[in-house]
């Protein structure tokens, strides 16, 4: 790579880095960290475990983000010195090391740039994910379970904690539906691009004749409701059903009727929760899910009004959005962004960052 080209690229990357630092507002980030550190040090912190978890989680996230940003800036400064050293000493090994580092820095910068695109009203919230089997029979149920594993593995790879609220198992294999929360700042903004219908094409392991089967699963992503959202729900508008929680194959996993199903009569929205032993805890978790669904319903209604005023009729990015093809070839392709990879197993093992980044960039383009 010519010295002039390197110099120009380093200037361009430094400019991009400056823009990212401006959007992230590092001084405000440091100030927020100082406030959170003070709150985290309070002796009464764990008197309210839920509030304590939010404080420590946000503090950890901000500290990690600040370290990551400062480290990348330092790497960019060192990179300039490395290229200068390679040129001054005419050292091929040092030049190769500098060019390799340039590739890594460029990739890290692109990943960090995606974070600055998460500026929606609820983007910084935790994410509530609901997956349901759709057309395709037992293959669809199996696919829904594989998608659940994919997102849980993705969260695990990033060190994000998760909690499964409810899983409804199918009779033969897989699941009918599941609801879980990803507890990390900006989890909603990041995962919201996953909303829509996912399609799997493969030789069905459940077909005695080994025929190719196409199945579908729906993914819904909601922002976790916070106290400031003020979603009042009249108890008279709720139907509450309690039942015994069940596991795979319909086996009972509880000896008491602790699972709770809530039906919001005006909208017909139904939510369930069975992860806790206590009926009271399950009802509280189910209420959180119901509030999140009502909040999203309100957001969509407001968006529909805005779209009608703009005259664009909205967009369809929430419909069929990704294909996972295991036969007759191997490929996972996003139908909106055209981003694709040839290793479906890696994707189903949680390697979905490329799809998330492409989706976030695509969505930002749609908003212009």
C-alpha positions as CSV (number, residue, x, y, z in Angstrom):
1,X,0.0,0.0,0.0
2,X,1.4,3.4,-1.0
3,X,2.4,5.8,1.7
4,X,0.1,8.5,0.3
5,X,-2.8,6.1,0.3
6,X,-2.1,5.0,3.9
7,X,-1.9,8.7,5.0
8,X,-5.2,9.5,3.4
9,X,-6.9,6.4,4.8
10,X,-5.6,7.1,8.3
11,X,-6.9,10.7,8.1
12,X,-10.3,9.4,6.9
13,X,-10.5,6.8,9.8
14,X,-9.4,9.4,12.3
15,X,-12.2,11.7,11.1
16,X,-14.7,8.9,11.4
17,X,-13.4,8.1,14.9
18,X,-13.9,11.8,15.8
19,X,-17.5,11.7,14.6
20,X,-18.1,8.6,16.7
21,X,-16.6,10.1,19.8
22,X,-18.8,13.2,19.3
23,X,-22.0,11.2,19.0
24,X,-21.1,9.0,22.0
25,X,-20.2,12.2,23.9
26,X,-17.3,10.8,26.0
27,X,-17.3,13.6,28.5
28,X,-21.0,13.0,29.3
29,X,-20.2,9.2,29.4
30,X,-17.5,9.8,32.0
31,X,-19.8,12.0,34.0
32,X,-22.6,9.4,33.9
33,X,-20.1,6.7,35.0
34,X,-19.0,8.9,38.0
35,X,-22.7,9.2,39.1
36,X,-23.4,5.5,38.6
37,X,-20.2,4.6,40.6
38,X,-21.4,6.7,43.4
39,X,-24.8,5.0,43.3
40,X,-23.2,1.6,43.1
41,X,-21.1,2.3,46.2
42,X,-24.2,3.2,48.3
43,X,-24.6,0.8,51.3
44,X,-28.4,0.6,50.6
45,X,-27.8,-0.3,46.9
46,X,-29.2,-3.9,47.2
47,X,-32.3,-2.9,49.3
48,X,-34.0,-2.8,45.9
49,X,-32.4,-5.7,43.8
50,X,-34.1,-4.7,40.6
51,X,-32.9,-1.1,40.7
52,X,-29.4,-2.3,41.8
53,X,-29.2,-4.6,38.9
54,X,-30.1,-1.8,36.5
55,X,-27.4,0.5,38.0
56,X,-24.7,-2.1,38.0
57,X,-25.6,-3.3,34.5
58,X,-25.6,0.2,33.1
59,X,-22.3,1.1,34.8
60,X,-20.6,-2.0,33.5
61,X,-21.9,-1.3,30.0
62,X,-20.7,2.4,30.0
63,X,-17.3,1.5,31.5
64,X,-16.8,-1.2,28.8
65,X,-17.9,1.2,26.0
66,X,-15.6,3.9,27.2
67,X,-12.7,1.5,27.5
68,X,-13.4,0.2,24.0
69,X,-13.6,3.7,22.5
70,X,-10.4,4.9,24.2
71,X,-8.5,1.7,23.3
72,X,-9.5,2.1,19.6
73,X,-8.4,5.8,19.6
74,X,-5.1,4.6,21.1
75,X,-4.7,1.9,18.5
76,X,-5.3,4.4,15.7
77,X,-2.6,6.7,17.1
78,X,-0.2,3.8,17.4
79,X,-1.0,2.8,13.9
80,X,0.3,6.1,12.5
81,X,3.6,5.6,14.4
82,X,3.9,2.0,13.1
83,X,3.6,3.0,9.5
84,X,6.1,5.8,10.0
85,X,8.5,3.3,11.6
86,X,8.0,0.8,8.7
87,X,8.8,3.5,6.2
88,X,11.8,5.0,8.0
89,X,13.4,1.6,8.5
90,X,12.2,0.1,5.2
91,X,11.1,-2.9,7.2
92,X,8.8,-5.4,5.4
93,X,7.8,-7.2,8.5
94,X,6.8,-4.0,10.3
95,X,4.9,-2.9,7.2
96,X,3.0,-6.2,7.1
97,X,2.2,-5.9,10.8
98,X,0.9,-2.3,10.3
99,X,-1.2,-3.3,7.3
100,X,-2.7,-6.2,9.3
101,X,-3.5,-3.8,12.2
102,X,-5.0,-1.4,9.7
103,X,-7.5,-4.0,8.6
104,X,-8.4,-4.9,12.2
105,X,-8.8,-1.2,13.2
106,X,-11.0,-0.5,10.1
107,X,-13.3,-3.4,11.1
108,X,-13.5,-2.4,14.7
109,X,-14.4,1.2,13.6
110,X,-17.2,-0.1,11.4
111,X,-18.6,-2.1,14.3
112,X,-18.4,0.9,16.6
113,X,-20.1,3.1,14.0
114,X,-23.1,0.9,14.1
115,X,-23.6,1.7,17.8
116,X,-24.0,5.4,16.9
117,X,-27.0,4.6,14.6
118,X,-29.0,3.4,17.6
119,X,-30.8,6.6,18.4
120,X,-34.5,5.6,18.5
121,X,-36.8,6.4,21.4
122,X,-36.4,2.9,22.9
123,X,-33.2,1.7,21.4
124,X,-31.2,1.8,24.7
125,X,-33.7,-0.5,26.4
126,X,-33.3,-4.2,27.2
127,X,-35.1,-6.5,24.7
128,X,-38.1,-8.7,25.2
129,X,-38.0,-11.4,22.4
130,X,-41.0,-13.6,21.5
131,X,-40.5,-16.5,19.0
132,X,-43.4,-18.6,17.7
133,X,-43.6,-21.5,15.3
134,X,-45.6,-20.7,12.2
135,X,-46.3,-22.8,9.0
136,X,-44.4,-26.0,8.6
137,X,-45.7,-28.4,11.3
138,X,-43.1,-30.1,13.5
139,X,-40.2,-28.6,11.4
140,X,-41.5,-25.1,12.3
141,X,-41.5,-26.0,16.0
142,X,-38.0,-27.4,15.7
143,X,-36.9,-24.2,13.8
144,X,-38.4,-21.9,16.5
145,X,-36.4,-23.8,19.2
146,X,-33.2,-23.4,17.1
147,X,-33.9,-19.6,16.8
148,X,-34.3,-19.4,20.5
149,X,-30.9,-21.1,21.0
150,X,-29.4,-18.8,18.3
151,X,-30.3,-15.6,20.2
152,X,-29.4,-17.0,23.6
153,X,-26.0,-18.1,22.3
154,X,-25.5,-14.6,20.8
155,X,-26.3,-13.0,24.1
156,X,-23.9,-15.5,25.9
157,X,-21.1,-14.7,23.4
158,X,-21.4,-11.0,24.4
159,X,-21.7,-11.6,28.1
160,X,-25.4,-10.5,28.2
161,X,-27.6,-12.1,30.8
162,X,-30.9,-13.5,29.7
163,X,-34.1,-14.8,31.4
164,X,-36.6,-17.1,29.8
165,X,-40.1,-16.1,30.9
166,X,-42.1,-18.8,29.2
167,X,-41.7,-21.7,26.8
168,X,-44.6,-23.7,25.3
169,X,-43.2,-27.0,24.1
170,X,-44.6,-28.8,21.0
171,X,-45.7,-32.4,21.3
172,X,-43.3,-34.1,19.0
173,X,-40.2,-31.8,19.0
174,X,-39.3,-28.2,19.4
175,X,-41.5,-25.4,20.8
176,X,-44.7,-23.6,19.9
177,X,-43.5,-20.3,21.4
178,X,-41.1,-18.8,23.8
179,X,-40.6,-15.4,25.5
180,X,-37.3,-14.3,27.0
181,X,-35.5,-11.0,27.9
182,X,-32.0,-10.0,27.0
183,X,-30.7,-7.8,29.8
184,X,-28.2,-5.4,28.2
185,X,-28.3,-1.7,27.3
186,X,-29.2,-1.2,23.7
187,X,-30.3,-4.8,23.3
188,X,-33.7,-3.7,21.9
189,X,-32.1,-1.3,19.4
190,X,-29.7,-4.0,18.3
191,X,-32.2,-7.0,18.1
192,X,-35.2,-5.0,16.8
193,X,-33.9,-5.6,13.3
194,X,-34.5,-9.3,13.8
195,X,-38.3,-8.8,13.9
196,X,-40.2,-10.6,11.2
197,X,-40.6,-14.0,9.6
198,X,-37.6,-16.3,9.4
199,X,-37.7,-19.1,6.8
200,X,-35.9,-22.5,6.9
201,X,-35.3,-24.8,4.0
202,X,-33.8,-28.3,4.6
203,X,-34.2,-32.0,4.3
204,X,-36.7,-32.7,7.1
205,X,-35.3,-35.0,9.9
206,X,-39.0,-35.7,10.7
207,X,-40.0,-36.9,7.2
208,X,-39.5,-40.7,6.7
209,X,-39.1,-40.1,3.0
210,X,-36.4,-37.5,3.5
211,X,-38.1,-34.8,1.5
212,X,-37.2,-31.1,1.5
213,X,-39.3,-29.0,3.8
214,X,-39.9,-25.3,4.1
215,X,-40.9,-24.0,7.5
216,X,-41.4,-20.6,9.1
217,X,-41.0,-19.0,12.5
218,X,-42.0,-15.5,13.6
219,X,-39.8,-13.2,15.8
220,X,-41.1,-10.3,17.7
221,X,-38.8,-7.9,19.6
222,X,-40.1,-5.4,22.1
223,X,-38.5,-2.8,24.4
224,X,-38.7,-3.7,28.1
225,X,-41.2,-1.5,29.8
226,X,-39.9,1.0,32.4
227,X,-41.7,2.8,35.2
228,X,-41.8,6.0,33.1
229,X,-43.9,4.4,30.4
230,X,-47.2,4.7,32.3
231,X,-49.0,1.8,30.7
232,X,-52.1,1.6,33.0
233,X,-54.0,-1.7,32.7
234,X,-57.4,-2.0,34.3
235,X,-57.7,-5.3,36.1
236,X,-61.3,-5.6,34.9
237,X,-60.0,-5.8,31.4
238,X,-57.9,-8.9,32.2
239,X,-58.7,-12.5,32.3
240,X,-56.3,-14.5,34.5
241,X,-55.8,-18.2,34.1
242,X,-53.5,-20.3,36.2
243,X,-52.2,-23.8,35.2
244,X,-49.4,-26.2,35.9
245,X,-46.1,-25.4,34.1
246,X,-45.0,-28.1,31.6
247,X,-41.7,-29.2,30.0
248,X,-40.8,-31.0,26.8
249,X,-43.2,-33.7,25.8
250,X,-45.9,-32.2,28.0
251,X,-44.4,-33.4,31.3
252,X,-45.2,-31.4,34.4
253,X,-42.3,-29.5,35.9
254,X,-44.4,-28.0,38.8
255,X,-46.6,-29.7,41.3
256,X,-48.7,-26.6,41.8
257,X,-50.7,-24.3,39.4
258,X,-48.1,-21.6,39.4
259,X,-48.0,-20.7,35.6
260,X,-50.0,-17.7,34.7
261,X,-51.8,-16.7,31.4
262,X,-53.1,-13.2,31.0
263,X,-55.6,-12.2,28.3
264,X,-56.1,-8.5,27.7
265,X,-59.8,-8.5,26.6
266,X,-59.9,-5.2,24.7
267,X,-57.0,-6.2,22.4
268,X,-57.1,-10.0,22.6
269,X,-53.4,-10.0,23.5
270,X,-52.4,-13.2,25.4
271,X,-49.2,-13.6,27.4
272,X,-47.9,-16.4,29.6
273,X,-45.2,-16.9,32.2
274,X,-44.1,-20.0,34.0
275,X,-40.4,-19.5,34.8
276,X,-40.9,-18.8,38.5
277,X,-42.2,-21.2,41.2
278,X,-44.5,-18.5,42.6
279,X,-47.8,-17.6,40.9
280,X,-47.4,-14.0,42.1
281,X,-44.0,-13.7,40.5
282,X,-45.2,-15.3,37.3
283,X,-48.1,-12.8,37.2
284,X,-45.8,-9.9,37.7
285,X,-43.5,-11.1,34.8
286,X,-46.5,-11.7,32.6
287,X,-47.8,-8.1,33.3
288,X,-44.4,-6.8,32.2
289,X,-44.7,-8.7,28.9
290,X,-48.2,-7.5,28.4
291,X,-47.2,-3.9,29.1
292,X,-44.4,-4.2,26.6
293,X,-46.8,-5.5,23.9
294,X,-49.3,-2.7,24.6
295,X,-46.5,-0.1,24.5
296,X,-45.3,-1.5,21.1
297,X,-49.0,-1.5,19.9
298,X,-49.2,2.2,20.8
299,X,-45.9,3.0,19.1
300,X,-47.0,1.2,15.9
301,X,-50.3,3.2,15.9
302,X,-48.4,6.4,16.3
303,X,-46.0,5.4,13.6
304,X,-48.9,4.6,11.3
305,X,-50.3,8.1,11.8
306,X,-46.9,9.6,11.0
307,X,-46.5,7.4,7.9
308,X,-49.9,8.4,6.6
309,X,-49.0,12.0,7.1
310,X,-45.7,11.5,5.2
311,X,-47.6,9.6,2.5
312,X,-45.1,6.7,2.4
313,X,-47.5,4.0,3.6
314,X,-44.9,2.6,6.0
315,X,-42.4,-0.1,5.2
316,X,-42.5,-3.8,5.1
317,X,-39.2,-4.7,6.8
318,X,-41.1,-6.5,9.6
319,X,-42.4,-9.2,7.2
320,X,-40.4,-12.2,5.8
321,X,-36.8,-11.1,6.3
322,X,-34.3,-14.0,6.3
323,X,-33.8,-17.4,4.7
324,X,-31.8,-20.2,6.2
325,X,-31.1,-22.7,3.5
326,X,-29.5,-26.0,4.5
327,X,-30.4,-27.9,1.3
328,X,-29.7,-28.1,-1.6
329,X,-26.9,-25.6,-0.7
330,X,-25.7,-23.9,2.5
331,X,-26.6,-20.2,2.9
332,X,-28.2,-17.7,5.2
333,X,-29.4,-14.6,3.5
334,X,-31.2,-11.4,4.7
335,X,-33.8,-10.5,2.2
336,X,-33.7,-6.8,3.0
337,X,-30.0,-6.0,3.2
338,X,-28.8,-8.8,0.8
339,X,-26.2,-9.7,3.5
340,X,-25.4,-13.4,3.4
341,X,-23.0,-16.0,4.7
342,X,-22.3,-19.6,3.6
343,X,-22.2,-21.2,7.1
344,X,-25.7,-21.7,8.5
345,X,-24.4,-23.7,11.4
346,X,-22.3,-20.8,12.7
347,X,-25.3,-18.5,12.3
348,X,-27.5,-20.8,14.3
349,X,-24.8,-21.0,16.9
350,X,-25.2,-17.3,17.5
351,X,-22.8,-15.7,15.0
352,X,-25.3,-13.1,13.8
353,X,-23.4,-9.8,14.4
354,X,-22.9,-9.3,10.6
355,X,-26.7,-9.6,10.1
356,X,-27.4,-7.2,13.0
357,X,-25.0,-4.6,11.7
358,X,-26.3,-4.8,8.2
359,X,-29.9,-4.5,9.4
360,X,-29.2,-1.5,11.6
361,X,-27.5,0.3,8.7
362,X,-30.3,-0.7,6.3
363,X,-33.0,0.6,8.7
364,X,-31.1,3.9,9.1
365,X,-31.2,4.3,5.3
366,X,-34.9,3.6,5.2
367,X,-35.5,6.5,7.7
368,X,-33.9,9.1,5.5
